[in-house]
């Protein structure tokens, strides 16, 4: 009897895995492009081509994901974060959008790699990503949401013609390969990806309910800095005045550094900035909110001076309730 139960359990697991693989056995499809670019392609192999290799600027659809590689560069890293001798940093700029009706998680560490012409793979490198000056496109992606970010790799200095690889599914098929060519490229992001779902965008002053919380952006300011603390050249500080109230029956833990960030029109993410926060009079809107309790504070950010379409995001995914998007401009 026990052996029958074991065999039944193994069979059930195998069936579930097979079903999952079948559901995710969808090949990537090019649904548009940002334009043509003059790129040298990787050397051709005598082996038969078994999959499609996409190009920078291609708008690629796979499952519920839309992926666009906008380009790449080779930042030097600076005095305090140079690449190792004989190596270089290679940073890829990309967008990910959710064209489905459910949230999914973007995990660059597990889903993104580089391959050289010989097939050797390179994992994400934190130092290289930091040298690129941007945040990686990670975290929950809500239906209709677009996120943009940079991912860095530490590769041999004399190597070129890399392929960027995105694993759409951790179980089953769904690999997207994008030829990066031999020359750094930068393309403007698409204005509209024609996603099936449109996000609801609230305004400053709106009281928005989510997960028994009421969140309200009370105001936005752009502090100049001090003699000691100044924004980076070409950047500016932003301070967002936020109020939250717990209208539920259980305690809610608010951690602004984790749950609050900014996004621009292209989906680029800007997280908490210590320098901006240090010049604010108000503290962070963090608290262990008891039922009926309210907290208000400011959170500081640093963004490029020419940023447009700025949106404040409150992420309630840790409670299982999605996100709130509030336009600041």
Backbone torsions as a table, in degrees:
resi	resn	phi	psi	omega
1	UNK	NA	-44.2	-180.0
2	UNK	-62.5	-39.4	-179.4
3	UNK	-63.5	-38.5	178.3
4	UNK	-62.0	-42.1	179.2
5	UNK	-63.6	-41.8	179.7
6	UNK	-63.8	-46.5	179.3
7	UNK	-61.4	-39.8	179.0
8	UNK	-64.4	-41.4	-179.8
9	UNK	-64.2	-44.0	-180.0
10	UNK	-63.4	-42.8	179.7
11	UNK	-62.0	-41.9	-179.8
12	UNK	-63.2	-42.8	179.3
13	UNK	-63.3	-44.7	179.8
14	UNK	-62.4	-38.7	177.5
15	UNK	-65.1	-41.8	178.9
16	UNK	-63.8	-42.8	178.8
17	UNK	-65.5	-40.0	178.5
18	UNK	-64.6	-41.1	178.4
19	UNK	-63.8	-42.8	178.7
20	UNK	-61.8	-43.2	180.0
21	UNK	-63.6	-40.3	179.5
22	UNK	-65.4	-40.4	-179.5
23	UNK	-65.9	-28.4	-176.5
24	UNK	-104.6	9.9	179.3
25	UNK	-84.4	63.3	179.5
26	UNK	-118.9	129.1	-176.6
27	UNK	-84.8	148.1	179.1
28	UNK	-66.3	147.1	-177.7
29	UNK	-132.6	135.4	174.7
30	UNK	-79.9	121.5	-178.2
31	UNK	-112.3	0.8	179.0
32	UNK	173.1	-179.9	179.4
33	UNK	-155.8	152.9	180.0
34	UNK	-83.7	-15.5	-178.3
35	UNK	148.1	178.0	179.3
36	UNK	-99.1	147.4	178.5
37	UNK	-133.3	150.8	-179.7
38	UNK	-87.8	98.2	-176.3
39	UNK	-124.3	141.7	168.3
40	UNK	-81.0	130.2	179.3
41	UNK	-85.5	162.5	178.9
42	UNK	-64.4	151.3	-179.9
43	UNK	-55.2	137.8	-178.3
44	UNK	-72.4	143.9	177.7
45	UNK	-101.7	152.5	177.4
46	UNK	-75.9	-13.1	179.5
47	UNK	-72.3	150.2	179.7
48	UNK	-64.8	143.3	179.0
49	UNK	-75.9	122.5	-175.5
50	UNK	-105.8	-12.4	-179.0
51	UNK	-150.3	163.9	-179.5
52	UNK	-77.7	134.3	172.5
53	UNK	-106.9	118.8	-177.7
54	UNK	-88.4	170.7	-178.8
55	UNK	-117.1	161.2	175.2
56	UNK	-58.2	133.4	-178.4
57	UNK	94.7	-13.6	175.7
58	UNK	-68.2	137.2	174.1
59	UNK	-95.2	113.1	-168.4
60	UNK	-113.2	131.6	178.8
61	UNK	-112.8	131.6	174.3
62	UNK	-151.2	124.9	-174.1
63	UNK	52.9	-124.1	-180.0
64	UNK	-97.7	9.6	-174.4
65	UNK	-105.0	137.0	165.6
66	UNK	-113.2	126.4	-176.3
67	UNK	-121.6	133.8	174.5
68	UNK	-134.8	118.7	171.4
69	UNK	-87.6	118.0	-175.5
70	UNK	-89.6	-17.6	179.2
71	UNK	153.6	-168.3	179.7
72	UNK	-159.7	160.7	174.9
73	UNK	-148.3	-178.8	-177.6
74	UNK	-128.0	79.2	-179.5
75	UNK	-66.0	143.5	-177.3
76	UNK	-72.4	-25.0	179.6
77	UNK	94.4	-24.7	177.3
78	UNK	82.6	178.5	-175.0
79	UNK	-63.2	-36.5	-173.3
80	UNK	-97.5	-4.6	-179.4
81	UNK	-145.4	55.5	-179.5
82	UNK	-80.6	156.4	172.8
83	UNK	-68.6	161.1	177.8
84	UNK	-65.4	159.0	178.8
85	UNK	-59.3	132.5	-179.7
86	UNK	83.2	5.1	-179.4
87	UNK	-129.0	170.7	178.7
88	UNK	-144.5	161.0	173.1
89	UNK	-92.2	138.6	173.3
90	UNK	-128.0	120.9	-173.9
91	UNK	-118.8	125.7	-177.4
92	UNK	-102.5	132.0	178.4
93	UNK	-102.6	123.7	-175.8
94	UNK	-146.6	163.0	176.2
95	UNK	-122.1	144.7	174.7
96	UNK	-131.3	133.8	179.7
97	UNK	-130.4	153.1	-180.0
98	UNK	-104.2	110.7	179.1
99	UNK	-99.6	8.7	179.3
100	UNK	-97.7	-167.7	-179.3
101	UNK	-112.8	10.8	176.2
102	UNK	-134.0	151.8	177.5
103	UNK	-69.4	151.9	170.1
104	UNK	-138.1	165.9	-178.0
105	UNK	-102.7	129.9	172.7
106	UNK	-97.6	122.6	-176.8
107	UNK	-129.3	86.4	-177.5
108	UNK	-53.4	-37.0	-177.9
109	UNK	-59.1	-39.0	-176.8
110	UNK	-95.4	-19.0	-170.5
111	UNK	-110.9	-11.2	-172.4
112	UNK	-126.3	130.2	177.4
113	UNK	-143.2	170.5	169.9
114	UNK	-114.2	152.0	172.3
115	UNK	-130.6	137.4	174.6
116	UNK	-89.8	174.1	-176.4
117	UNK	-58.6	-22.7	179.0
118	UNK	-82.7	-8.8	-178.8
119	UNK	99.1	-2.6	179.5
120	UNK	-68.6	136.9	-177.0
121	UNK	-100.8	149.8	177.8
122	UNK	-129.7	129.3	-179.6
123	UNK	-84.6	166.8	175.8
124	UNK	-58.3	146.5	-179.7
125	UNK	-128.2	123.2	-176.4
126	UNK	-63.5	-38.4	179.2
127	UNK	-64.4	-40.9	179.7
128	UNK	-67.0	-41.3	178.3
129	UNK	-62.3	-41.6	178.1
130	UNK	-63.5	-38.1	179.3
131	UNK	-64.3	-28.2	179.4
132	UNK	-72.8	-16.7	174.4
133	UNK	78.3	13.8	179.8
134	UNK	-131.2	171.7	175.9
135	UNK	-92.0	143.9	176.2
136	UNK	-70.5	153.9	-179.6
137	UNK	-80.7	74.8	-175.3
138	UNK	-117.7	168.8	177.0
139	UNK	101.9	-175.2	179.5
140	UNK	-71.0	137.7	177.5
141	UNK	-117.0	113.6	-176.7
142	UNK	-77.3	159.4	175.8
143	UNK	-54.4	128.3	-179.2
144	UNK	83.5	-2.4	-177.2
145	UNK	-87.4	145.8	175.1
146	UNK	-119.9	129.8	175.0
147	UNK	-123.0	146.1	-180.0
148	UNK	-130.1	145.6	179.1
149	UNK	-169.6	179.9	-179.5
150	UNK	-123.5	142.5	177.0
151	UNK	-127.4	135.3	-173.8
152	UNK	-112.9	152.3	179.6
153	UNK	-135.5	152.5	-178.5
154	UNK	-112.3	105.9	-167.8
155	UNK	-128.9	164.3	177.9
156	UNK	-59.3	139.5	-174.3
157	UNK	-62.5	-34.4	-175.3
158	UNK	-93.5	6.1	-177.6
159	UNK	-93.2	138.1	176.6
160	UNK	-134.1	-176.4	176.8
161	UNK	58.1	50.1	176.4
162	UNK	-78.3	158.9	172.1
163	UNK	-116.6	127.3	175.1
164	UNK	-85.0	131.6	-176.1
165	UNK	-120.6	127.2	177.2
166	UNK	-117.4	121.8	178.2
167	UNK	-92.8	103.7	-176.6
168	UNK	-67.6	-29.7	-177.9
169	UNK	-131.9	136.2	176.3
170	UNK	-80.6	-18.9	173.7
171	UNK	-124.0	127.9	179.0
172	UNK	93.2	-174.3	-176.6
173	UNK	-84.8	168.6	177.3
174	UNK	137.2	49.1	-179.4
175	UNK	-99.8	131.9	177.2
176	UNK	-110.9	128.4	179.2
177	UNK	-118.6	130.3	-177.9
178	UNK	-125.1	122.3	178.6
179	UNK	-72.3	123.9	179.8
180	UNK	-90.9	-16.6	-179.8
181	UNK	71.6	-166.3	-173.9
182	UNK	-105.4	-10.0	-174.8
183	UNK	-122.3	132.4	177.2
184	UNK	-53.7	142.5	-176.0
185	UNK	-135.2	145.5	173.7
186	UNK	-138.1	123.6	-179.7
187	UNK	-122.1	149.4	176.8
188	UNK	-72.6	142.8	-179.7
189	UNK	-68.8	155.2	177.7
190	UNK	-67.0	147.4	179.6
191	UNK	-74.1	-32.7	-175.2
192	UNK	-150.6	126.7	178.9
193	UNK	-97.7	4.7	177.2
194	UNK	54.4	48.1	179.5
195	UNK	-74.8	148.7	-176.1
196	UNK	-66.7	-33.1	-177.8
197	UNK	-108.0	142.5	175.9
198	UNK	-112.2	132.5	-179.9
199	UNK	-73.5	145.3	174.1
200	UNK	-83.8	122.5	-177.9
201	UNK	-108.9	122.2	178.4
202	UNK	-93.9	174.6	-176.2
203	UNK	-118.2	160.7	175.2
204	UNK	-56.7	131.2	-178.6
205	UNK	98.9	-21.5	178.0
206	UNK	-67.1	139.8	172.8
207	UNK	-96.5	116.0	-172.3
208	UNK	-113.3	127.9	-179.7
209	UNK	-96.0	132.2	175.2
210	UNK	-156.6	127.4	176.3
211	UNK	53.0	49.3	-179.7
212	UNK	64.8	6.8	176.3
213	UNK	-105.3	149.5	169.6
214	UNK	-116.2	116.8	-178.8
215	UNK	-111.6	140.0	-179.2
216	UNK	-142.7	127.5	170.6
217	UNK	-85.9	115.8	-175.1
218	UNK	-86.4	-21.4	-179.4
219	UNK	177.1	167.1	179.8
220	UNK	-134.6	137.1	177.2
221	UNK	-136.5	163.8	-177.5
222	UNK	-128.9	79.1	-176.8
223	UNK	-62.9	145.3	-176.8
224	UNK	-78.3	-19.6	-173.9
225	UNK	97.8	-172.8	-179.2
226	UNK	-127.5	-177.8	177.0
227	UNK	-62.5	-28.5	-176.5
228	UNK	-96.0	-41.0	-175.5
229	UNK	-111.0	113.4	179.2
230	UNK	-128.4	149.3	174.8
231	UNK	-66.3	157.3	175.5
232	UNK	-58.2	150.1	179.4
233	UNK	-57.4	129.4	-178.3
234	UNK	86.1	3.2	-178.8
235	UNK	-122.7	170.2	175.8
236	UNK	-144.3	156.7	177.1
237	UNK	-86.6	147.7	174.3
238	UNK	-132.1	135.4	176.3
239	UNK	-121.9	125.0	-179.2
240	UNK	-109.6	124.3	179.7
241	UNK	-90.1	114.2	-171.9
242	UNK	-123.2	139.0	175.2
243	UNK	-126.1	136.3	176.9
244	UNK	-130.7	142.9	177.9
245	UNK	-132.9	135.2	179.3
246	UNK	-92.3	110.0	179.5
247	UNK	-103.4	10.7	-180.0
248	UNK	-94.6	-166.4	-177.9
249	UNK	-108.0	1.8	-179.7
250	UNK	-129.8	161.1	-178.3
251	UNK	-70.2	141.2	176.4
252	UNK	-123.1	127.7	179.0
253	UNK	-93.1	120.2	179.9
254	UNK	-105.1	122.0	178.0
255	UNK	-126.6	96.1	-170.6
256	UNK	-61.9	-37.7	-176.9
257	UNK	-62.0	-31.0	179.7
258	UNK	-89.6	-36.9	-169.4
259	UNK	-99.3	-9.1	-175.4
260	UNK	-126.9	132.0	177.0
261	UNK	-156.5	174.8	178.5
262	UNK	-113.2	154.5	172.6
263	UNK	-134.9	147.2	174.6
264	UNK	-98.5	-173.7	-174.8
265	UNK	-61.7	-26.4	-179.3
266	UNK	-89.2	-4.4	-177.9
267	UNK	95.8	0.8	179.1
268	UNK	-64.1	133.1	-174.0
269	UNK	-97.7	137.4	176.6
270	UNK	-126.2	119.9	-175.9
271	UNK	-99.0	174.8	179.3
272	UNK	-45.1	136.9	179.3
273	UNK	-121.6	120.5	-175.1
274	UNK	-62.4	-40.9	-179.9
275	UNK	-62.4	-45.3	178.1
276	UNK	-62.2	-40.5	-178.6
277	UNK	-66.5	-33.4	-174.2
278	UNK	-67.2	-20.3	-177.9
279	UNK	-99.1	2.4	-179.7
280	UNK	-88.9	144.0	178.1
281	UNK	-77.3	-34.3	-178.7
282	UNK	-85.3	149.3	176.8
283	UNK	-83.9	176.4	178.3
284	UNK	-67.5	147.8	178.3
285	UNK	-80.0	56.3	-178.6
286	UNK	-104.7	141.8	178.0
287	UNK	-175.3	160.9	167.5
288	UNK	-95.2	94.8	-171.9
289	UNK	-79.8	118.1	173.3
290	UNK	-78.9	161.2	177.8
291	UNK	-52.8	127.7	-179.9
292	UNK	86.2	-5.3	-177.1
293	UNK	-87.5	153.4	-177.7
294	UNK	-129.6	147.3	175.4
295	UNK	-137.5	145.5	177.9
296	UNK	-139.8	141.2	179.0
297	UNK	-168.7	-175.5	178.9
298	UNK	-121.1	146.0	175.1
299	UNK	-126.3	134.1	-173.7
300	UNK	-102.1	146.4	179.4
301	UNK	-138.1	164.2	171.7
302	UNK	-126.0	127.2	-177.0
303	UNK	-134.8	158.0	175.2
304	UNK	-60.3	145.8	-177.0
305	UNK	-61.6	-30.5	-177.0
306	UNK	-94.1	15.4	-179.9
307	UNK	-64.5	138.4	177.5
308	UNK	-129.9	162.1	178.0
309	UNK	65.5	39.0	-173.7
310	UNK	-70.0	131.0	-179.7
311	UNK	-129.1	134.6	173.7
312	UNK	-90.1	134.3	-178.0
313	UNK	-119.1	128.2	169.4
314	UNK	-109.7	119.6	-174.3
315	UNK	-99.2	108.8	178.0
316	UNK	-102.0	18.3	-179.2
317	UNK	-61.4	-28.6	179.1
318	UNK	-65.8	-19.4	172.8
319	UNK	-95.6	-5.9	-178.1
320	UNK	83.9	27.6	-172.9
321	UNK	-128.2	21.0	174.0
322	UNK	77.8	-151.7	-173.0
323	UNK	-133.1	159.4	172.2
324	UNK	-116.2	134.0	-179.7
325	UNK	-117.5	124.0	-177.4
326	UNK	-127.2	119.3	-179.2
327	UNK	-71.7	132.2	179.5
328	UNK	-100.5	-9.2	-178.5
329	UNK	-124.7	NA	NA
